[in-house]
Amino acid sequence: MNTPILSPTQPIHDPHDDQWIREHMEELVDNYAGKYVAVANQEIAGADARAVNAERAAKEKYPQIAPSIFRVPRPDDFVCAL
Amino acid sequence: MRTVTFPYSLYRGNIGPIIPLQARGEDGEWKTIWAYVDSGAFFSIFSNDEAALLGITDPTKGTHTHVVVGDGGKIPVYVFQVSTRIGEVELSAHIGFSPHLGVGFNLLGRQDIFSRFRVCFDDTAKEITFTEK
């Protein structure tokens, strides 16, 4: 696993956290539909109905990682006409 | 010419072009958020929760417009200019925020995005590719 280079001034985003979301999509939709999850260090570091709260929890746990903040769809959203 | 490819998201056999992108908040920090790439939408519409995440405390201060949705109704949308990154490409994009976004994901529409990129939806390979023009 590539370790992200951490900046002392701003948290760094790790694309592996995006990949984690894709790989765990079914689990996320089944358990967090309609909520926000903030994924950092390839785990759910924050989860809340509000994105800012999910992000805050993730940053408290991993202050040097910019989390991937995912608005979790509902199952029905995957079959939609947009 | 920069190109970035994102795998589709997959839920129990249903696929969708839901991708991560970065938007810069009012505090200058880049936030990674997710949106459904919707070529049928002119406007990008994100929820008010994303507005709060980006430090937009009053979304109604954006440029007000109404957008027609699937049932023929209209929802209010407030548009801001947001620094956005897709892959390595940074651009300024009009992003609308609405308290009435009923679908469960943010929508990434054509304005500013499809003029900067050639966008290819490949449902067979289950991936979407953005090629900078």
Backbone of each chain as ProteinMPNN parsed JSONL, in Angstrom:
{"seq_chain_A": "MNTPILSPTQPIHDPHDDQWIREHMEELVDNYAGKYVAVANQEIAGADARAVNAERAAKEKYPQIAPSIFRVPRPDDFVCAL", "coords_chain_A": {"N_chain_A": [[0.849, -1.186, 0.0], [0.586, 2.184, -0.879], [1.938, 4.793, 0.964], [0.486, 7.825, 1.842], [1.988, 11.005, 1.224], [2.492, 13.108, 3.861], [1.444, 16.361, 4.584], [2.57, 19.064, 6.589], [0.891, 21.172, 6.758], [-1.624, 20.906, 5.568], [-4.228, 18.52, 5.489], [-3.909, 15.365, 3.768], [-5.329, 13.776, 0.987], [-6.06, 10.358, 0.435], [-6.169, 8.259, -2.256], [-6.725, 5.56, -1.936], [-8.702, 5.449, -0.067], [-10.946, 6.188, -1.516], [-11.146, 3.98, -3.186], [-11.666, 2.055, -1.294], [-14.264, 2.728, -0.579], [-15.653, 2.077, -2.94], [-15.241, -0.674, -2.967], [-16.646, -1.499, -0.76], [-19.26, -0.89, -1.173], [-21.795, -2.224, -1.091], [-22.079, -2.924, 1.601], [-22.018, -0.366, 2.703], [-24.315, 0.878, 1.601], [-26.283, -0.823, 2.556], [-26.127, -0.388, 5.292], [-25.804, 2.333, 5.877], [-27.444, 3.969, 4.389], [-28.633, 7.02, 3.139], [-27.175, 8.514, 4.865], [-24.049, 10.179, 5.734], [-20.761, 9.031, 5.235], [-17.454, 9.28, 6.367], [-14.502, 8.384, 5.127], [-11.354, 7.353, 6.065], [-7.959, 6.343, 6.174], [-8.696, 3.917, 5.199], [-11.031, 3.048, 6.475], [-14.24, 3.43, 8.071], [-14.294, 6.402, 9.435], [-15.915, 8.294, 10.393], [-19.413, 8.848, 10.764], [-22.547, 10.116, 9.982], [-25.7, 11.889, 9.941], [-25.26, 14.388, 8.979], [-22.893, 15.871, 6.823], [-20.782, 17.486, 7.722], [-20.448, 16.727, 10.342], [-19.695, 14.044, 10.143], [-17.277, 14.387, 8.808], [-15.869, 15.855, 10.743], [-15.56, 14.019, 12.822], [-13.92, 12.147, 11.567], [-11.635, 13.645, 11.108], [-10.81, 14.164, 13.669], [-10.005, 11.677, 14.443], [-8.082, 10.975, 12.524], [-6.065, 13.278, 11.96], [-4.298, 14.084, 9.955], [-5.18, 13.203, 7.579], [-7.157, 13.814, 4.784], [-10.424, 13.118, 4.616], [-12.438, 10.875, 2.574], [-15.532, 11.784, 1.633], [-18.612, 10.51, 1.663], [-21.789, 10.572, 0.407], [-24.178, 8.433, 1.146], [-26.017, 6.467, -1.011], [-29.484, 5.387, -1.287], [-30.862, 2.066, -1.69], [-32.78, 2.14, -3.784], [-31.942, 4.31, -5.277], [-30.083, 3.485, -7.089], [-31.455, 2.579, -9.211], [-32.599, 4.587, -11.21], [-34.049, 7.319, -13.005], [-32.424, 9.739, -14.517]], "CA_chain_A": [[0.0, 0.0, 0.0], [1.353, 3.425, -0.903], [1.645, 5.679, 2.091], [0.409, 9.196, 1.343], [2.959, 11.929, 1.794], [1.701, 13.983, 4.707], [1.886, 17.746, 4.657], [2.338, 19.609, 7.929], [-0.03, 22.297, 6.728], [-2.958, 20.544, 5.13], [-4.412, 17.065, 5.395], [-3.725, 14.801, 2.437], [-6.316, 12.761, 0.603], [-5.493, 9.102, -0.047], [-7.108, 7.621, -3.185], [-7.122, 4.23, -1.458], [-9.973, 5.595, 0.654], [-11.991, 6.142, -2.542], [-11.242, 2.586, -3.617], [-12.323, 1.335, -0.197], [-15.707, 2.997, -0.689], [-16.183, 1.248, -4.036], [-15.182, -2.092, -2.601], [-17.571, -1.751, 0.345], [-20.499, -0.19, -1.52], [-22.989, -2.925, -0.628], [-22.118, -2.767, 3.06], [-22.344, 1.027, 3.018], [-25.715, 1.147, 1.266], [-27.142, -1.622, 3.443], [-26.057, 0.043, 6.69], [-25.69, 3.781, 6.072], [-28.198, 4.659, 3.348], [-29.181, 8.308, 3.541], [-26.246, 9.199, 5.775], [-22.715, 10.443, 5.227], [-19.625, 8.396, 5.887], [-16.153, 9.87, 6.068], [-13.563, 7.271, 5.113], [-9.946, 7.723, 6.163], [-7.148, 5.177, 6.55], [-9.438, 2.758, 4.71], [-12.062, 2.611, 7.395], [-15.232, 4.47, 8.341], [-13.781, 7.17, 10.56], [-17.009, 9.147, 10.848], [-20.679, 8.57, 10.094], [-23.562, 10.986, 10.574], [-26.676, 12.414, 8.987], [-24.671, 15.608, 8.431], [-21.537, 15.671, 6.298], [-19.769, 18.186, 8.529], [-20.201, 15.943, 11.561], [-18.913, 12.867, 9.749], [-15.914, 14.855, 8.535], [-15.228, 16.264, 12.003], [-15.167, 12.803, 13.544], [-12.79, 11.54, 10.86], [-10.436, 14.481, 11.299], [-10.349, 13.982, 15.061], [-9.332, 10.385, 14.522], [-6.916, 11.001, 11.629], [-5.968, 14.702, 11.622], [-3.467, 14.398, 8.8], [-5.791, 12.621, 6.392], [-8.397, 14.439, 4.3], [-11.274, 11.94, 4.357], [-13.333, 10.806, 1.419], [-16.825, 11.995, 2.284], [-19.524, 9.857, 0.742], [-23.221, 10.619, 0.666], [-24.522, 7.053, 0.829], [-27.335, 6.372, -1.655], [-30.425, 4.333, -0.889], [-30.887, 1.032, -2.738], [-33.596, 2.554, -4.935], [-31.256, 5.34, -6.061], [-29.296, 2.874, -8.149], [-32.343, 2.341, -10.35], [-33.257, 5.878, -11.287], [-34.053, 7.981, -14.298], [-31.931, 11.097, -14.31]], "C_chain_A": [[0.885, 1.237, 0.0], [0.957, 4.285, 0.276], [1.564, 7.101, 1.572], [1.468, 10.067, 2.015], [2.183, 12.968, 2.579], [2.3, 15.377, 4.744], [1.65, 18.262, 6.066], [1.266, 20.68, 7.931], [-1.442, 21.896, 6.349], [-3.087, 19.029, 5.053], [-4.329, 16.598, 3.947], [-4.79, 13.744, 2.182], [-5.611, 11.538, 0.045], [-6.503, 8.43, -0.977], [-7.511, 6.202, -2.779], [-8.423, 4.294, -0.667], [-11.143, 5.607, -0.318], [-12.225, 4.691, -2.984], [-11.94, 1.751, -2.551], [-13.827, 1.512, -0.277], [-16.319, 2.138, -1.795], [-16.264, -0.214, -3.618], [-16.2, -2.456, -1.523], [-18.944, -1.121, 0.09], [-21.728, -0.907, -0.969], [-23.157, -2.765, 0.882], [-22.535, -1.348, 3.437], [-23.819, 1.312, 2.759], [-26.651, 0.39, 2.216], [-27.202, -1.049, 4.854], [-26.104, 1.556, 6.906], [-26.493, 4.576, 5.041], [-28.801, 5.953, 3.884], [-28.3, 9.096, 4.487], [-24.938, 9.497, 5.038], [-21.719, 9.588, 5.985], [-18.372, 9.134, 5.439], [-15.131, 8.757, 6.223], [-12.134, 7.811, 5.113], [-9.186, 6.498, 6.66], [-7.89, 3.879, 6.251], [-10.332, 2.143, 5.773], [-13.068, 3.752, 7.55], [-14.796, 5.183, 9.611], [-14.825, 8.125, 11.118], [-18.258, 8.791, 10.082], [-21.751, 9.397, 10.774], [-24.552, 11.397, 9.494], [-26.146, 13.685, 8.322], [-23.232, 15.369, 8.011], [-20.486, 16.307, 7.194], [-19.442, 17.39, 9.796], [-19.381, 14.693, 11.256], [-17.457, 13.268, 9.491], [-15.181, 15.186, 9.826], [-14.732, 15.037, 12.765], [-13.942, 12.161, 12.895], [-11.51, 12.337, 11.098], [-9.92, 14.388, 12.728], [-9.562, 12.689, 15.185], [-8.035, 10.379, 13.711], [-6.699, 12.43, 11.148], [-5.151, 15.003, 10.376], [-4.008, 13.789, 7.504], [-7.059, 13.4, 6.049], [-9.344, 13.312, 3.899], [-12.019, 12.036, 3.033], [-14.749, 10.79, 1.979], [-17.924, 11.578, 1.312], [-20.956, 9.975, 1.224], [-23.772, 9.263, 0.226], [-25.915, 6.981, 0.211], [-28.209, 5.314, -0.978], [-30.433, 3.274, -1.98], [-31.654, 1.477, -3.975], [-32.891, 3.571, -5.821], [-30.457, 4.74, -7.21], [-30.145, 2.53, -9.368], [-33.162, 3.602, -10.504], [-33.199, 6.396, -12.71], [-33.623, 9.424, -14.079], [-31.709, 11.8, -15.648]], "O_chain_A": [[1.827, 1.33, 0.787], [-0.228, 4.478, 0.548], [2.499, 7.554, 0.911], [1.796, 9.898, 3.19], [1.31, 13.639, 2.028], [3.507, 15.548, 4.915], [0.634, 17.935, 6.679], [0.778, 21.062, 8.995], [-2.388, 22.537, 6.806], [-2.169, 18.34, 4.608], [-4.641, 17.347, 3.021], [-5.106, 12.931, 3.05], [-4.665, 11.666, -0.733], [-7.59, 8.065, -0.532], [-8.537, 5.699, -3.237], [-9.163, 3.312, -0.601], [-12.218, 5.098, 0.002], [-13.364, 4.248, -3.132], [-12.712, 0.846, -2.868], [-14.582, 0.563, -0.068], [-17.38, 1.541, -1.608], [-17.251, -0.896, -3.894], [-16.57, -3.623, -1.399], [-19.695, -0.855, 1.028], [-22.622, -0.255, -0.43], [-24.256, -2.503, 1.369], [-23.31, -1.148, 4.372], [-24.495, 1.914, 3.592], [-27.687, 0.914, 2.625], [-28.212, -1.203, 5.542], [-26.414, 2.011, 8.007], [-26.227, 5.762, 4.849], [-29.405, 5.97, 4.956], [-28.636, 10.217, 4.87], [-24.753, 9.118, 3.882], [-21.806, 9.433, 7.203], [-18.25, 9.552, 4.288], [-14.92, 8.248, 7.323], [-11.762, 8.622, 4.265], [-9.699, 5.717, 7.461], [-7.736, 2.88, 6.953], [-10.392, 0.927, 5.954], [-12.78, 4.897, 7.201], [-14.911, 4.648, 10.714], [-14.64, 8.697, 12.192], [-18.196, 8.469, 8.896], [-21.862, 9.388, 12.0], [-24.284, 11.272, 8.299], [-26.554, 14.014, 7.208], [-22.451, 14.752, 8.735], [-19.418, 15.733, 7.404], [-18.302, 17.384, 10.259], [-18.483, 14.328, 12.016], [-16.528, 12.575, 9.906], [-14.011, 14.84, 9.989], [-13.617, 15.028, 13.286], [-13.039, 11.69, 13.587], [-10.434, 11.764, 11.268], [-8.72, 14.52, 12.966], [-8.584, 12.608, 15.927], [-7.018, 9.845, 14.155], [-7.107, 12.768, 10.037], [-5.298, 16.077, 9.794], [-3.359, 13.858, 6.46], [-7.92, 13.619, 6.901], [-9.078, 12.616, 2.92], [-12.201, 13.113, 2.464], [-15.118, 9.877, 2.718], [-18.133, 12.211, 0.277], [-21.292, 9.529, 2.321], [-23.821, 8.985, -0.972], [-26.891, 7.39, 0.841], [-27.734, 4.475, -0.211], [-30.038, 3.568, -3.108], [-31.222, 1.216, -5.098], [-33.214, 3.682, -7.004], [-30.186, 5.421, -8.199], [-29.612, 2.225, -10.435], [-34.282, 3.691, -9.999], [-32.383, 5.947, -13.515], [-34.37, 10.228, -13.523], [-31.294, 12.959, -15.676]]}, "seq_chain_B": "MRTVTFPYSLYRGNIGPIIPLQARGEDGEWKTIWAYVDSGAFFSIFSNDEAALLGITDPTKGTHTHVVVGDGGKIPVYVFQVSTRIGEVELSAHIGFSPHLGVGFNLLGRQDIFSRFRVCFDDTAKEITFTEK", "coords_chain_B": {"N_chain_B": [[-2.503, 15.994, -22.748], [-4.666, 15.196, -20.406], [-5.965, 12.331, -18.81], [-8.405, 10.65, -16.925], [-9.695, 7.796, -15.381], [-12.512, 6.365, -13.893], [-13.718, 3.663, -11.987], [-17.05, 2.31, -12.239], [-19.556, 2.551, -9.674], [-20.95, -0.109, -7.81], [-23.837, -1.817, -6.923], [-25.337, -4.569, -5.809], [-25.613, -5.722, -8.401], [-26.527, -3.548, -9.824], [-25.286, -0.823, -11.616], [-23.48, 2.31, -11.514], [-22.329, 5.55, -12.527], [-20.751, 6.831, -10.294], [-18.655, 9.032, -8.856], [-15.562, 10.083, -7.226], [-14.73, 13.448, -6.535], [-12.936, 16.528, -6.172], [-13.531, 19.397, -4.232], [-12.978, 22.779, -3.483], [-13.098, 24.239, -0.34], [-14.412, 27.131, 1.453], [-12.445, 27.709, 3.245], [-10.168, 27.116, 1.939], [-9.332, 24.508, 1.928], [-9.195, 21.356, 0.286], [-11.855, 19.217, -0.381], [-12.901, 15.856, -0.56], [-15.533, 14.65, -2.281], [-18.496, 12.947, -3.448], [-20.186, 12.231, -6.541], [-22.853, 11.588, -8.84], [-22.369, 11.118, -12.199], [-24.077, 12.849, -14.474], [-25.141, 13.0, -17.527], [-27.45, 13.897, -18.562], [-28.189, 16.121, -17.251], [-28.061, 19.618, -17.153], [-27.232, 21.384, -15.154], [-24.99, 21.006, -12.369], [-25.919, 19.635, -9.327], [-25.73, 19.743, -5.947], [-26.241, 18.611, -2.565], [-27.488, 20.559, 0.23], [-26.017, 19.856, 2.407], [-23.479, 19.36, 1.421], [-22.842, 21.941, 0.748], [-22.564, 23.108, 3.276], [-20.36, 21.664, 4.138], [-18.43, 22.733, 2.523], [-18.168, 25.155, 3.589], [-20.049, 27.038, 2.968], [-22.204, 28.973, 4.359], [-24.684, 30.097, 4.008], [-26.567, 28.986, 1.675], [-28.468, 30.219, 0.081], [-27.447, 32.524, -0.845], [-26.292, 32.175, -3.247], [-26.576, 32.285, -6.892], [-29.861, 32.339, -7.802], [-31.904, 29.863, -9.201], [-34.377, 27.891, -10.934], [-34.891, 24.445, -11.375], [-36.048, 21.993, -13.558], [-37.317, 18.822, -12.708], [-37.6, 15.163, -12.689], [-40.407, 14.555, -12.434], [-41.593, 16.644, -13.597], [-41.856, 18.757, -11.955], [-40.418, 21.621, -10.224], [-37.333, 22.482, -8.686], [-35.712, 24.616, -6.284], [-32.535, 26.009, -6.892], [-29.327, 27.05, -5.955], [-26.647, 28.715, -7.186], [-23.132, 28.523, -7.211], [-19.745, 29.527, -7.897], [-17.302, 27.179, -7.955], [-14.129, 25.982, -7.062], [-12.849, 23.133, -8.489], [-11.746, 19.758, -8.729], [-11.087, 17.188, -10.984], [-9.66, 14.202, -11.13], [-6.423, 15.068, -12.006], [-6.986, 17.502, -13.011], [-7.808, 20.8, -12.615], [-10.497, 23.017, -12.293], [-12.756, 25.802, -12.583], [-16.022, 25.596, -11.622], [-19.532, 25.898, -12.163], [-21.566, 25.185, -9.547], [-24.522, 23.999, -8.251], [-26.591, 24.237, -5.36], [-29.081, 22.633, -3.483], [-31.878, 22.496, -1.302], [-33.75, 20.668, -1.881], [-32.909, 18.43, -3.219], [-33.774, 15.424, -4.162], [-32.932, 12.856, -4.901], [-30.591, 10.29, -3.945], [-27.881, 11.013, -4.258], [-25.28, 13.387, -5.053], [-25.39, 15.35, -8.022], [-23.499, 15.493, -10.939], [-23.418, 17.593, -13.458], [-23.523, 18.781, -16.914], [-22.608, 21.439, -17.337], [-19.756, 23.364, -17.598], [-18.198, 21.1, -17.039], [-18.471, 19.119, -19.071], [-17.648, 20.633, -21.143], [-15.012, 20.979, -20.711], [-13.979, 18.456, -20.599], [-13.839, 15.42, -22.54], [-16.209, 13.021, -22.163], [-16.617, 9.683, -21.459], [-18.831, 7.109, -21.188], [-18.639, 3.852, -20.317], [-20.383, 1.19, -20.182], [-19.958, -1.505, -20.483], [-17.307, -2.056, -19.737], [-17.652, -0.996, -17.308], [-16.833, 1.575, -16.447], [-15.934, 5.051, -16.322], [-14.586, 7.644, -18.26], [-12.689, 10.563, -18.208], [-11.434, 12.821, -20.424], [-9.232, 15.357, -20.85], [-9.833, 18.238, -22.801]], "CA_chain_B": [[-3.93, 15.721, -22.618], [-4.767, 14.339, -19.227], [-7.116, 11.424, -18.785], [-8.607, 9.912, -15.68], [-10.783, 6.818, -15.491], [-13.068, 5.933, -12.612], [-14.64, 2.516, -12.067], [-18.406, 2.545, -11.778], [-19.945, 1.987, -8.386], [-21.76, -1.303, -8.055], [-24.643, -2.253, -5.782], [-26.197, -5.722, -6.076], [-25.841, -5.87, -9.831], [-26.825, -2.263, -10.454], [-24.07, -0.02, -11.734], [-23.708, 3.737, -11.656], [-21.096, 6.351, -12.623], [-20.622, 7.675, -9.098], [-17.207, 9.224, -8.797], [-15.051, 11.087, -6.282], [-14.098, 14.635, -7.079], [-12.525, 17.402, -5.081], [-14.028, 20.77, -4.28], [-12.251, 23.55, -2.477], [-13.978, 24.958, 0.558], [-14.151, 28.546, 1.7], [-11.215, 27.801, 4.038], [-9.04, 26.762, 1.089], [-9.064, 23.061, 1.974], [-9.86, 20.512, -0.698], [-12.689, 18.156, 0.191], [-13.266, 14.813, -1.522], [-16.948, 14.307, -2.192], [-18.881, 12.027, -4.516], [-21.341, 12.661, -7.329], [-23.296, 10.767, -9.969], [-22.15, 11.885, -13.419], [-25.392, 12.835, -15.123], [-25.043, 13.723, -18.792], [-28.766, 14.449, -18.875], [-28.41, 17.322, -16.449], [-27.209, 20.752, -17.49], [-26.639, 21.872, -13.91], [-24.567, 20.154, -11.263], [-26.686, 19.974, -8.131], [-25.298, 19.054, -4.738], [-27.153, 18.872, -1.457], [-27.076, 21.637, 1.141], [-24.99, 19.318, 3.313], [-22.183, 19.602, 0.794], [-22.586, 23.372, 0.878], [-22.04, 23.319, 4.631], [-19.019, 21.072, 4.171], [-17.531, 23.648, 1.824], [-18.131, 26.419, 4.319], [-21.077, 27.959, 2.484], [-23.129, 28.973, 5.489], [-26.01, 30.475, 3.527], [-26.613, 28.639, 0.251], [-29.384, 31.066, -0.695], [-26.703, 33.673, -1.365], [-25.897, 31.867, -4.62], [-27.484, 32.735, -7.943], [-31.069, 31.534, -7.683], [-32.587, 29.408, -10.402], [-35.23, 26.728, -10.722], [-34.536, 23.355, -12.274], [-37.112, 21.007, -13.749], [-36.891, 17.469, -12.365], [-38.227, 14.079, -13.425], [-41.87, 14.53, -12.444], [-42.062, 17.889, -14.195], [-41.822, 19.819, -10.968], [-39.196, 22.427, -10.196], [-36.707, 22.654, -7.38], [-34.832, 25.784, -6.244], [-31.099, 25.702, -6.887], [-28.519, 28.253, -5.742], [-25.418, 28.362, -7.914], [-21.875, 29.161, -6.842], [-18.547, 29.143, -8.652], [-16.524, 26.369, -7.012], [-12.911, 25.343, -7.581], [-13.146, 21.7, -8.532], [-10.704, 18.923, -9.367], [-11.42, 15.826, -11.408], [-8.306, 13.697, -11.361], [-5.415, 16.106, -11.807], [-7.409, 18.714, -13.689], [-8.521, 21.752, -11.776], [-11.306, 23.964, -13.057], [-13.796, 26.504, -11.841], [-17.283, 25.063, -12.142], [-20.788, 26.306, -11.54], [-22.163, 24.096, -8.772], [-25.74, 24.427, -7.585], [-26.951, 23.561, -4.116], [-30.526, 22.685, -3.307], [-32.43, 21.772, -0.154], [-34.771, 19.746, -2.374], [-32.326, 17.361, -4.029], [-34.435, 14.252, -3.604], [-32.206, 11.62, -5.174], [-29.647, 10.059, -2.861], [-26.496, 11.406, -4.501], [-25.076, 14.64, -5.741], [-25.398, 15.194, -9.475], [-22.489, 16.25, -11.676], [-24.009, 17.838, -14.761], [-22.668, 19.087, -18.048], [-22.066, 22.793, -17.372], [-18.329, 23.523, -17.273], [-17.507, 19.808, -16.961], [-18.452, 18.47, -20.379], [-16.944, 21.484, -22.096], [-13.585, 20.833, -20.4], [-13.598, 17.062, -20.798], [-14.61, 14.46, -23.32], [-16.624, 12.072, -21.141], [-17.044, 8.434, -22.086], [-19.475, 6.146, -20.297], [-18.475, 2.506, -20.863], [-21.113, 0.295, -19.288], [-19.416, -2.863, -20.601], [-16.13, -2.088, -18.869], [-18.077, -0.432, -16.01], [-15.961, 2.681, -16.075], [-16.18, 6.337, -16.975], [-13.305, 8.274, -18.532], [-12.666, 11.996, -18.477], [-10.237, 13.189, -21.165], [-9.173, 16.792, -20.949], [-9.796, 18.68, -24.209]], "C_chain_B": [[-4.116, 14.714, -21.482], [-6.067, 13.553, -19.243], [-7.195, 10.777, -17.417], [-9.829, 9.01, -15.866], [-11.214, 6.404, -14.091], [-13.896, 4.676, -12.841], [-16.042, 2.963, -11.663], [-18.543, 2.036, -10.342], [-20.971, 0.899, -8.648], [-22.52, -1.662, -6.788], [-25.594, -3.341, -6.237], [-26.598, -5.803, -7.555], [-26.212, -4.589, -10.553], [-25.575, -1.401, -10.453], [-24.426, 1.457, -11.874], [-22.399, 4.497, -11.697], [-21.002, 7.35, -11.47], [-19.143, 7.795, -8.82], [-16.812, 10.184, -7.685], [-14.492, 12.277, -7.055], [-13.729, 15.515, -5.898], [-13.086, 18.803, -5.303], [-13.338, 21.54, -3.17], [-13.222, 24.371, -1.647], [-13.569, 26.406, 0.734], [-12.852, 28.729, 2.491], [-9.978, 27.416, 3.234], [-8.701, 25.287, 1.066], [-9.852, 22.327, 0.899], [-10.612, 19.396, 0.025], [-12.986, 17.137, -0.9], [-14.705, 14.404, -1.273], [-17.307, 13.492, -3.43], [-20.115, 12.528, -5.24], [-21.608, 11.669, -8.455], [-23.127, 11.612, -11.226], [-23.397, 11.753, -14.285], [-25.336, 13.657, -16.401], [-26.383, 14.331, -19.202], [-29.082, 15.735, -18.135], [-27.511, 18.444, -16.932], [-26.463, 21.229, -16.237], [-26.069, 20.728, -13.073], [-25.348, 20.599, -10.04], [-26.218, 19.098, -6.985], [-26.271, 19.401, -3.621], [-26.624, 20.024, -0.598], [-26.051, 21.15, 2.163], [-23.597, 19.517, 2.722], [-21.839, 21.093, 0.855], [-21.976, 23.673, 2.246], [-20.619, 22.798, 4.751], [-17.989, 22.002, 3.536], [-17.502, 25.022, 2.474], [-19.117, 27.452, 3.806], [-22.196, 27.948, 3.518], [-24.551, 29.34, 5.077], [-26.096, 30.177, 2.031], [-27.501, 29.571, -0.558], [-28.69, 32.319, -1.223], [-26.179, 33.406, -2.776], [-26.904, 32.417, -5.617], [-28.674, 31.784, -7.991], [-31.61, 31.142, -9.057], [-33.522, 28.264, -10.01], [-34.906, 25.691, -11.773], [-35.686, 22.363, -12.345], [-36.568, 19.619, -13.466], [-37.823, 16.439, -13.016], [-39.738, 14.076, -13.481], [-42.46, 15.823, -13.013], [-42.092, 19.052, -13.231], [-40.505, 20.576, -11.025], [-38.659, 22.477, -8.783], [-35.817, 23.898, -7.415], [-33.382, 25.335, -6.15], [-30.356, 27.023, -6.779], [-27.104, 27.949, -6.211], [-24.239, 29.202, -7.439], [-20.794, 28.734, -7.829], [-17.629, 28.426, -7.663], [-15.273, 25.836, -7.701], [-13.042, 23.847, -7.403], [-11.971, 20.979, -9.165], [-11.298, 17.569, -9.723], [-10.11, 15.197, -11.855], [-7.316, 14.804, -11.037], [-5.843, 17.455, -12.358], [-8.254, 19.58, -12.767], [-9.282, 22.725, -12.661], [-12.27, 24.668, -12.121], [-15.134, 26.091, -12.441], [-18.46, 25.681, -11.406], [-21.379, 25.073, -10.853], [-23.384, 24.662, -8.07], [-25.972, 23.617, -6.319], [-28.457, 23.704, -3.92], [-30.937, 21.924, -2.05], [-33.43, 20.704, -0.579], [-34.199, 18.704, -3.325], [-32.825, 16.034, -3.466], [-33.696, 12.941, -3.835], [-31.045, 11.507, -4.192], [-28.189, 10.333, -3.146], [-26.452, 12.775, -5.138], [-25.022, 14.367, -7.239], [-24.329, 16.085, -10.097], [-22.996, 16.391, -13.104], [-22.993, 18.312, -15.777], [-21.967, 20.451, -17.968], [-20.648, 22.828, -16.821], [-17.561, 22.21, -17.29], [-17.361, 19.2, -18.358], [-17.838, 19.361, -21.457], [-15.434, 21.398, -21.881], [-13.074, 19.427, -20.704], [-14.441, 16.403, -21.887], [-14.935, 13.333, -22.349], [-17.181, 10.835, -21.808], [-17.584, 7.489, -21.021], [-19.34, 4.756, -20.938], [-19.131, 1.518, -19.903], [-20.605, -1.145, -19.377], [-18.214, -3.017, -19.679], [-16.453, -1.562, -17.477], [-17.105, 0.643, -15.539], [-16.333, 3.93, -16.879], [-14.848, 7.063, -17.089], [-13.506, 9.749, -18.859], [-11.35, 12.289, -19.193], [-10.254, 14.69, -21.36], [-9.055, 17.209, -22.416], [-8.627, 19.626, -24.426]], "O_chain_B": [[-3.764, 13.541, -21.601], [-7.119, 14.055, -19.639], [-6.18, 10.404, -16.828], [-10.846, 9.413, -16.43], [-10.385, 6.129, -13.223], [-14.69, 4.62, -13.779], [-16.205, 3.875, -10.853], [-17.758, 1.212, -9.871], [-21.758, 0.982, -9.59], [-21.932, -1.796, -5.714], [-26.549, -3.074, -6.966], [-27.775, -5.935, -7.892], [-26.211, -4.555, -11.783], [-24.894, -1.263, -9.437], [-25.527, 1.807, -12.297], [-21.455, 4.145, -10.99], [-21.156, 8.556, -11.659], [-18.457, 6.801, -8.58], [-17.62, 11.003, -7.248], [-13.86, 12.115, -8.099], [-14.156, 15.275, -4.769], [-13.106, 19.314, -6.423], [-13.138, 21.031, -2.068], [-14.057, 25.102, -2.181], [-12.533, 26.849, 0.238], [-12.228, 29.787, 2.417], [-8.87, 27.388, 3.769], [-7.868, 24.856, 0.269], [-11.016, 22.632, 0.638], [-10.08, 18.73, 0.912], [-13.288, 17.507, -2.035], [-15.053, 13.887, -0.212], [-16.501, 13.368, -4.353], [-20.983, 13.166, -4.644], [-20.698, 11.005, -8.951], [-23.682, 12.707, -11.313], [-23.721, 10.666, -14.765], [-25.469, 14.88, -16.36], [-26.437, 15.182, -20.09], [-30.117, 16.36, -18.365], [-26.31, 18.238, -17.103], [-25.251, 21.444, -16.252], [-26.605, 19.62, -13.072], [-25.431, 21.791, -9.746], [-26.299, 17.871, -7.047], [-27.03, 20.366, -3.72], [-25.458, 20.405, -0.697], [-25.301, 21.952, 2.721], [-22.647, 19.809, 3.448], [-20.672, 21.457, 0.999], [-20.992, 24.405, 2.351], [-19.773, 23.421, 5.393], [-16.832, 22.051, 3.955], [-16.876, 25.946, 1.955], [-19.03, 28.624, 4.172], [-23.024, 27.038, 3.549], [-25.513, 28.935, 5.73], [-25.738, 31.021, 1.21], [-27.309, 29.704, -1.767], [-29.29, 33.091, -1.971], [-25.674, 34.32, -3.429], [-27.949, 32.946, -5.239], [-28.516, 30.58, -8.195], [-31.754, 31.978, -9.949], [-33.458, 27.744, -8.896], [-34.674, 26.027, -12.934], [-36.229, 21.948, -11.322], [-35.481, 19.27, -13.927], [-38.714, 16.791, -13.79], [-40.31, 13.638, -14.478], [-43.664, 16.063, -12.924], [-42.322, 20.194, -13.627], [-39.597, 20.219, -11.775], [-39.414, 22.51, -7.811], [-35.231, 24.209, -8.451], [-33.05, 24.4, -5.421], [-30.715, 28.001, -7.436], [-26.448, 27.041, -5.7], [-24.337, 30.419, -7.287], [-20.916, 27.712, -8.504], [-17.228, 29.003, -6.651], [-15.354, 25.297, -8.805], [-13.311, 23.357, -6.307], [-11.286, 21.524, -10.03], [-11.919, 16.898, -8.898], [-9.522, 15.618, -12.851], [-7.349, 15.399, -9.96], [-5.134, 18.447, -12.189], [-9.269, 19.146, -12.221], [-8.756, 23.199, -13.668], [-12.56, 24.196, -11.022], [-15.344, 26.227, -13.646], [-18.402, 25.951, -10.207], [-21.654, 24.058, -11.492], [-23.299, 25.677, -7.378], [-25.589, 22.45, -6.233], [-29.029, 24.767, -4.163], [-30.414, 20.846, -1.766], [-33.905, 19.926, 0.248], [-34.928, 18.154, -4.15], [-32.357, 15.577, -2.423], [-33.826, 12.011, -3.039], [-30.57, 12.515, -3.668], [-27.328, 9.933, -2.363], [-27.441, 13.261, -5.686], [-24.649, 13.274, -7.665], [-24.263, 17.281, -9.817], [-23.003, 15.425, -13.868], [-21.783, 18.26, -15.555], [-20.856, 20.604, -18.475], [-20.388, 22.372, -15.708], [-16.355, 22.223, -17.54], [-16.266, 18.816, -18.769], [-17.543, 18.895, -22.557], [-14.663, 21.714, -22.786], [-11.901, 19.23, -21.022], [-15.591, 16.774, -22.121], [-14.023, 12.745, -21.767], [-18.101, 10.915, -22.622], [-16.882, 7.122, -20.078], [-19.892, 4.529, -22.014], [-18.514, 1.069, -18.937], [-20.8, -1.925, -18.445], [-18.114, -3.99, -18.931], [-15.631, -1.665, -16.566], [-16.624, 0.627, -14.406], [-16.949, 3.865, -17.943], [-14.07, 7.098, -16.136], [-14.361, 10.126, -19.661], [-10.276, 12.04, -18.647], [-11.178, 15.235, -21.963], [-8.286, 16.623, -23.179], [-8.421, 20.109, -25.54]]}, "name": "protein", "num_of_chains": 2, "seq": "MNTPILSPTQPIHDPHDDQWIREHMEELVDNYAGKYVAVANQEIAGADARAVNAERAAKEKYPQIAPSIFRVPRPDDFVCALMRTVTFPYSLYRGNIGPIIPLQARGEDGEWKTIWAYVDSGAFFSIFSNDEAALLGITDPTKGTHTHVVVGDGGKIPVYVFQVSTRIGEVELSAHIGFSPHLGVGFNLLGRQDIFSRFRVCFDDTAKEITFTEK"}
